Amino acid sequence: MLDSTMANPRKHLGMIYFKTNRLDEARKNFLKAIELNPNYAAALLGIAYLFAAEGKTVEAIGYVEQAIKKGRTFEQLQNDEDLAPLRDQKEQWDALMRKSFPDYIKK
């Protein structure tokens, strides 16, 4: 049973919907997870996945930046297969990485 007061199940449900291309349902669940826990970086990344899938790179990068501010690491972002479409946007991705992780990405 889904506990309506916990963010984590909402994020996982959002991922199931995302992976099965039910983007409206995914968005609702990611947003609910963020509403329940505004510091939940994984749900912020879920929204980034949606925007990337919709070709909205600027919006997606904005959510990745928020996730970084909530604790996502360079390694986590580099290894996240669902962020691959954003990493392919080299100019925007590299600019965010340089800004957020100056020790990892040299200008």
QUIWOQUI-V916467 format. One record per backbone hydrogen bond with DSSP energy under -1.0 kcal/mol. NH is the residue of the N-H (numbers start at 0). CO is the residue of the C=O. E is the energy in kcal/mol with one decimal. If there is no record, write none. Layout:
BEGIN
nh:NH co:CO e:E
nh:NH co:CO e:E
END
This chain:
BEGIN
nh:5 co:2 e:-1.6
nh:10 co:6 e:-2.2
nh:11 co:7 e:-2.4
nh:12 co:8 e:-2.6
nh:13 co:9 e:-2.5
nh:14 co:10 e:-2.1
nh:15 co:11 e:-2.1
nh:16 co:12 e:-2.4
nh:17 co:13 e:-2.7
nh:18 co:14 e:-3.0
nh:19 co:15 e:-1.3
nh:20 co:17 e:-1.7
nh:21 co:16 e:-3.2
nh:25 co:21 e:-2.2
nh:26 co:22 e:-2.8
nh:27 co:23 e:-2.1
nh:28 co:24 e:-2.0
nh:29 co:25 e:-2.7
nh:30 co:26 e:-2.8
nh:31 co:27 e:-2.0
nh:32 co:28 e:-2.2
nh:33 co:29 e:-2.2
nh:34 co:30 e:-2.4
nh:35 co:31 e:-2.4
nh:36 co:32 e:-2.1
nh:39 co:36 e:-2.1
nh:40 co:38 e:-1.3
nh:43 co:39 e:-1.6
nh:44 co:40 e:-2.3
nh:45 co:41 e:-1.6
nh:46 co:42 e:-1.8
nh:47 co:43 e:-1.8
nh:48 co:44 e:-2.6
nh:49 co:45 e:-1.9
nh:50 co:46 e:-2.5
nh:51 co:47 e:-2.6
nh:52 co:48 e:-2.5
nh:53 co:49 e:-1.6
nh:54 co:51 e:-1.5
nh:55 co:50 e:-3.0
nh:56 co:54 e:-1.2
nh:59 co:55 e:-2.3
nh:60 co:56 e:-3.0
nh:61 co:57 e:-1.9
nh:62 co:58 e:-1.6
nh:63 co:59 e:-2.1
nh:64 co:60 e:-2.6
nh:65 co:61 e:-1.8
nh:66 co:62 e:-2.2
nh:67 co:63 e:-2.3
nh:68 co:64 e:-2.0
nh:69 co:65 e:-1.0
nh:70 co:67 e:-1.9
nh:71 co:66 e:-2.2
nh:76 co:72 e:-2.2
nh:77 co:73 e:-2.6
nh:78 co:74 e:-1.8
nh:82 co:79 e:-1.7
nh:83 co:80 e:-1.2
nh:86 co:82 e:-2.3
nh:87 co:83 e:-1.7
nh:88 co:85 e:-1.4
nh:89 co:87 e:-1.8
nh:92 co:88 e:-2.8
nh:93 co:89 e:-2.9
nh:94 co:90 e:-1.8
nh:95 co:91 e:-2.1
nh:96 co:92 e:-2.5
nh:97 co:93 e:-2.7
nh:98 co:94 e:-2.1
nh:99 co:95 e:-2.7
nh:100 co:96 e:-3.0
nh:103 co:100 e:-1.6
nh:104 co:100 e:-2.0
END
